[in-house]
Amino acid sequence: MPQFDDFKIIPKVQINDKDILSLVYTPGVGACCQAIAKNPEASKIYTNTINSVAVVAFDYAEALKRAIFLKSVLLIDTYPLVISKDTDKNDFKFAIENLEINFCAFDFSLIENYVKNLDFNIEKPVLKGSVPDLKDFFGAISRNVFMLDIKSLKGTVKERSLQLHELSGGAIETELTEEKRNKPVAIVSDGTAVLGFGNIGALASLPVMEGKAALYSAFADVDAFPFCVKTQNSEDIVKIVKIFAQSFSGIHLEDISAPSCFEVENKLSEDLNIPVFHDDQHGTAIIVLAGLLNSLVLTGKEISHIKIVISGAGAAGTAVAKLLHFAGAKNIVMTDINGVVYKGRKQNDKYLEELADITNPCDERGELKDVIKNADVFIGLSKGGILKPEMIKEMEYQPIVFALANPEPEIMPDLAKEAGVYIISTGRSDFENQINNSLAFPGLFKGLLEGKVNKVTNEIKLECALMIASMVEEDELSVNNILPDALNYSVPIQISRVIKEKFGN
């Protein structure tokens, strides 16, 4: 009989080709998000929350021991969470009420005296002591796909993704192991900027977060799980994460809209001694830079001599602009819903005003259609369909277009090619040149954890981008192949290696 000492978080389906990737993650996972947004009860069908129980203790080892017991005896996927004994009880109550969407029940039996007088305004079972039948009390239901033949799924990518998530009960589960592992990474979201759907709420964001966790496991052997919060107040998000920070080896922020995402990241980075990484910002920026560097090799242009237009000045657009500027870009023009971003614009908040300091050197005004003229590169991080063929025709020779809105890009690849685009890239796995954050964040976090690096810097992001770009062999680099395959398992290994060698402690 094995002696289990820890647990790992694994995908319910082996992610070994792009078709499965498109079902577990983008674009297919969007259908699950939309289904939950329309009907919250669908979260019990398309995610693993119905078999996920949070075990809370004052000591991580105790919480882990209890979690292992529940998994080994009842097959419940359990997640150890730790709080300090001096945590304010009202803050704890508030946190649990915000986190209930991630779990089917809470096990507080290890902090029985602490919670005995607390009444939680949630619909999930709360265990405060012993009960005759734990399985019945939690109401957990374990589901998996066993040996499902993916080819048996029928219909479009969206339809097959719905079928897969329903059959498997989400994308992740836990597995007991005899090896000691790092604490998990918390994937934190408030659901305010989910894919291309906008603010659909934390509950509807869960399929994306499970997909991220599956990719962490598949590509980098890093454990991660959803830690979504109902509140959309940045101060409250920070408070909740800090209460449970001892439970995690790192914080992965996802699908939090600007400017809240900046406030959450900045505050957590300042207050915690574990890495905090906003994937929509920095993961996207890393892959965009890697793809752009290889695209410029093909066009013979230099990053310091080109004009780059970015549509979307939210979290991703801001981070992309800052990293491209750090890498040497001198002429970046940003646009948002109010048009071109420029210094002193009345619609600017403090973050857009800071962005204006490093962009729009010619003080251009107007809208996207005005500034796209003579641009070498268009990077879309906004919404589908806004880049028109006639705009591409006004760009410079051999235009590069990264249309990254998901699931509908700013322009579809066939239309872009007809309009004369030289290199087209999207965020989707069913088209060539996918800008896929899965190339960056698994290896990045693996390197951060193994190298004991607590802060993500521009230097680290630049090294990641250079490494990813270099993974496309010179004889393989082409207009249809500017980035490594999303399923190239050597990429996270190499990213992890370079972080440990250059920045590790």
N, C-alpha and C positions, 0 to 999 in steps of 0.2 A: 504494500500500500504506500503510495508516494506521500511525502510530507510536503504539503504546499506551503510556500512562504510568501507568495505574492500573487498578483493577478495581472493579466494583460488585456488590452482591448483590441479586438480583432474584427475584420470585416466578416459579415455573414456570407458574402460571396467573394470568391477569389477574383481580384481585379487584374486580369491577365491579357486583356485586349481593349482596344478603344471603344468597341461597342459596349462592353460591360461598364467601362469608365463613364460613358455617356448616360448610362442608366442609373448608376450609383451617384454620379455627380452631375455636372452640367452637360447638356441642357435638360436631360430628362427629369432631374430632381425638382425642377421648377413646377412640374405638374403636381407633385405631391404637396409642395408649398401652397399652390393655389387651391387645391382641394381642401386643405386644412383651413385656409383663410375663409373659405366659403362655409365650412362646417367644422368647428373646433373638435367635434367628436372623432373626426377622421384621423386625428393625431394618434388615436389608439390603433388605427389600422396601418398607417404608413410610417410609424416610428417604433422604436423599441421602448418607449416610455412605459408601456403596460407591463414590462418585466424589469423595470429599473427602480431600485430602492436606495435611498440615501441613508447611510449609517453615520451618525454624528457622535463624536466623542471629544474629550479634552486632550487625548493623546493619539497620534496617528497610528502607532503600533496596535493599540487596542481597537481602533476603528477597523484597521486592516484585518485583524484576527477575526472580528465579528463578520466582516464582509466575506472572508474566505469560508467561514462556517455556513453562512446562508447560501452561498453558491454551491458548496459541496453537498449540502443536505437537501436543499430545496430547488437548486438550479436557477436561483434568482440572480440577475445581474446587479451586483451591489457596488456602491461607490463610497469609499470612506471619505468623510469630511471632518475637519478639525476646527474647533473654536477655542479661544482662550477662556479660562474660568471667569475672568473679569469682564467678559463681553456683556454689554448692557442688554438686558432681557428684552426690552422693547425693540432694540435694533435687531436682535436675533429673530424675534417674532416677525418683524417686517421683512427680514431677509428670507425666511422660510416661505412666507406667503408669496414672495416674488419668484421663488425658485420651484414652486410646486409643479409647474408645467413640465419640468424635466423628469419627474418621477411618478410612480404609481403609489408610493407610500414612503413614510419616513420612520426610521428606527432610532428612537431616542432612549432606548433602554440603558445605554451606557452613561447617560446624563440625566437619569430619572429624577433626581432631587432638583436639578436645575430647571427642569421643564414642568414639574408637577402642577404648578399653579398657572401655567400659561395656556391660554385658549387660542388656538390658531384658526384664523378665518379661511380655512381651506376645505376642499371637498375630499382630500386624500386621507387614508388611514394614517394615524399617528400613534406609534407604539411607545408607551411610556413605562411599561413594565412587562411582566410575563403574561402570556396568553396560552390557552390550551392548544391552539393550532395556528402556528405562524403562517403557514402557506395560505390558509383560509383568511387569516386576518389581513395579510398584505394584498390578497387578490391578484397576485402576480401570475402572468401567463407567459411561459417560455415558448418562443416560436423560432424556427429557422428553416432554411430551404433544403437542408440535407444535400442531396445530390441532384438538385434541379438542373435540368438541361435548359440553358438560357435560350437556345434556339426554339424551344417550345412556346416562348412568349410571342404573341402576335400583335401586329399593328404598328403604329408610329413609335418613335422614340419615347414620346410622352406616355403613350398608352402602355408600352412595355415596361416603362419605369414604374408606373402605377401598379401594374401586375406584380412586378418583382418586389416592390416594397410591401405590398399586401401579403404576398406569400411568405416573405421572410420576417415580417414584422420589423421593418427598419433596416438599417445598414450595418449596425455594430452589435456586438455582444462581448461578454467578458469570458476569459479562460484562465483557469488556475494554473500556476506554474511553480516549479521548485526553485527558480532563480530569483534573486532579489533584483528589483527594478527601480528606476527613478519614479518618483511620484508622477501622477498624470499631469498633462497640460490641460488647463481649463479653456474651453472654447466659448468665449463670452459674447453674447449678442442681445440686443434689445429689439431686433427685428425691424429697425427703422429704414434700412436700405438693403433689402433682400433682392439679390440678383437685379433684374430690371424692373421689379414689381414695386419698389419703393417701400413705404411703411405698411407692411402687412402684419406686423406684430411678432413678438418673440415666439409664440406657440407655432405659428406658421413657418418660422425660420428653422425649426428643428431638423427637418430633412437635410438642409444644407449643412448644418453643424455635424450631424451624424456622418454625412458624406466626407466632410473634412477629417473627422476622426478616423474613418476607414482609410483615407489616403495616408494619414500619418502612420498608421500601422503597416499598410501595404508597402509603402515606399521607404520608410526610415525606421521601422520598428520602434516608434515612439508612441506611448500611450496618451490618448486624449479623449475627452468626452464633453458633450454639450453642457453648458452652464448658462442657460438663457434666463434672462430676467424680464419680468413684466414691466417694470418701471422704465420710463424713457427719460428720466431725469439724470443727468450726468453725475451729479453729486451722490445720488442714491446708488447708482451703478458702482461707483468707486467704493462707497461704504460697504456694499454687499460683498464685493470681491475681496476687500481687505479683511472682512470678518473671517473668511474661509481661506485666506492666502496660505496658511500653513499646510493646506491640503495639496498644494500644487508645486510643480517644479518650474512652471512658466505659465504665462497668460497670453492666449491668442485671442485678440479682439477681431470680431467679424460682423459685417453688415450693420454697423452703427453709423448713422448719418452724420455729416458735418453740420455744425461745428462741434457737436457733442463728442464725436470720436476723438478729436484733438484734445479736448479737456480731459476725457477719461484716460487716454494714453499718457498724456503728460503727467497727470497726478499719480497714476499707478507707477509709472517709471521712476518718479521721484521718491515715492514712499515705500516701494517694495525692493527687496534684494534678490529678486528673480527676474528673468527676462520678460519684457512685455512687448508684444509684436502685433501691430494691426495689419492683418494680411491684405485687406482691401487697399490700404495705402502702400505699405512697403513691399509686400509680395508682388503686387501688380507692377510697382515701379521697377523692381529688379528684373522681371521678365520682359517688360517693355524695353528697358535699356539693353538687355541681352539681344532681343530681336532686332532692335534698331541698329546696334553695332554691326551685326552681320548683314543687315540690309544695306548699310552704308558701304560695306566692303564690296557688295555687288554693284552698287551705283558709282563707286569711285569717289564718293563725297566724304567730307569731314564734318563731324558733329558741330564744330565751331563755326562752320561756314553756311549752315543751312537754316531755313525758316521752318519752325515747327508750330503747328496750330493744334491746340488741345481743346476739344469740346467737352465741357464738364469741369467745374472748378470745385468739386466736392472733395471727399477724402482721397479717392484714387487719383483724380486729376492733380490735386495739390502735391501729393507725394511724388507723382511722376515728374511734374515740372521741377520740383526741388532736386530730385536725383539726377535728372538730365542736366540741370544747371551745374550741379556738383561735378558731373562728368565732362563738362566743357561746353555745353550748348549755350549760345549767346543770344539767340533770337527766338524766344518762345512767346507765343501769343495765346492767351487763355480766353475762352468764351464760356458763358453760362446762360441761364434763362433770361438774364437782363442784358445780354450782349457781350461785347468785348470788355474784359477786365482791365482797368487802367487806374493809375494813381489818382486818388481823390474822388473816385466815383461814389456817388451818394449811396448806392446800394451795398457798398463794401462793408463787411464787418472787419474786425481786427485781423482775422486770418487772411481775408482777401486783400487787405491793404498790405500785409506783409508779403503776400504773393506778388503783388504789383511792383514791389521793390526789385524783384529779380526777373520780371517778364515785361513784354511789350516795350522794348527799348525805343521804338519809333513812335510811341504814343498813338497807336492806331485806335480808331473808334469805329462803331457800327456793329454789325452782326457777323455771324459765321460766313455768310456769303460774301461779305466785304473783305475779310482778312484772309480767306482761303486763297485769294489770288496770289500767284507766285510762291506759294508755300511748297516746300519739298516734301513735307511729312504732315499727315493728318493723324491725330490720335484721338479716337472717340471713346469717352468714358461717361456717356450721358444717356441717350435713349435711342431706340430704334428708328431708322428711316429718315434721320435729319440730314444726312449727307446725300446730295443729289448728284446725278451723273454730270450735269452741267458745271457743278462746282469742281469736280475732278478735272474737267477739261481746262480749267483756268489755273491749275497747279503747274509747277515747274516740270521739266522733262524728267521722265521716269519717276512719277509720283509714288510715294509710299503711303499706304493707308492701313492703319490699325483700327478697325471698327470693332470695339470690344464690349459694347453693350450686350447684355445677356437677358433673355435668350434670343432677342432680335437685335442684330447688329445695326449700326448706323447706316450701313448700306450692305446689301447682300453681295457676296463675292462675284456672282455672275454679272450683276449690273456694274460693279466696279471695273471688272475686266473689259466689259464692252465700252466703258467710258475711257479706257486707256490706262488704267492703273498698272504700275509695273510690279509692285508687290502688295498683296492683300493679306491681311491677317485678321482673325476674329478670336473671340473667346470660346468658340465652340469646338468640340472634339470631332464633329462630323465634317469639318472643312480643313483644308491644309493650313499650315502655319498657325496652329492654335497657340494663343497667349494663355498659357495655363499655369496658374499659381502653384499647382502641385509640383512644378519643376523647382520651386524655390523653398516653400515653407517647411516641407518635411526635413530636407537636408539641413536647412538653416537651423531649425530647432534642435536637430540631432547634434550639430556642431556646437551650438550654444550650451546644451546640457552636458555633453561629454567634455567640452573645453572649459566648463564652469565660467562661462561668460554671462554677465548679468545685464548688459546693456547692448542694444542694437544701434550701431552707429552708421553714418554714411559710408565710412571706409569699409565696413563689413558688407553693406549692401552692394557697393561697387565691386568688391572682390567676388561676391556671389554672381553678379551679372557677367563679369569677365569670365568666370569659370564656366557658366552655362553656355555662353557664346562660343567658348573654345571647344565645347563638346561636340560641335558639328565639324566633322573633318572637312578640310579644304576641298577635297574632290567630291564631297557630297553637298556642299553649300550651293543652293540654287534659289530662284525666286519662289519656288514651291517648298523649300526646305531651309528655313532660316533658324530653326530652333531644334534642339534634340527632341526625340519622341517623348511624349508624356509618360510612356511606360519604360523609359530607359532607366533602369534601376541603378546604373552607375553614377547618374547625375547627383542624387542626394549623398552618395558616398563621397564623391569628390568635393562637393560643397562642404560637407561636414569636415573633411580632411583639411581643407584650406582654412576654415575658421579656427580649428584647433591649432594648426601650425602657426598661424599669423596672429591670432588674438587670444588663444587659450591661456589659462592660468595654471 
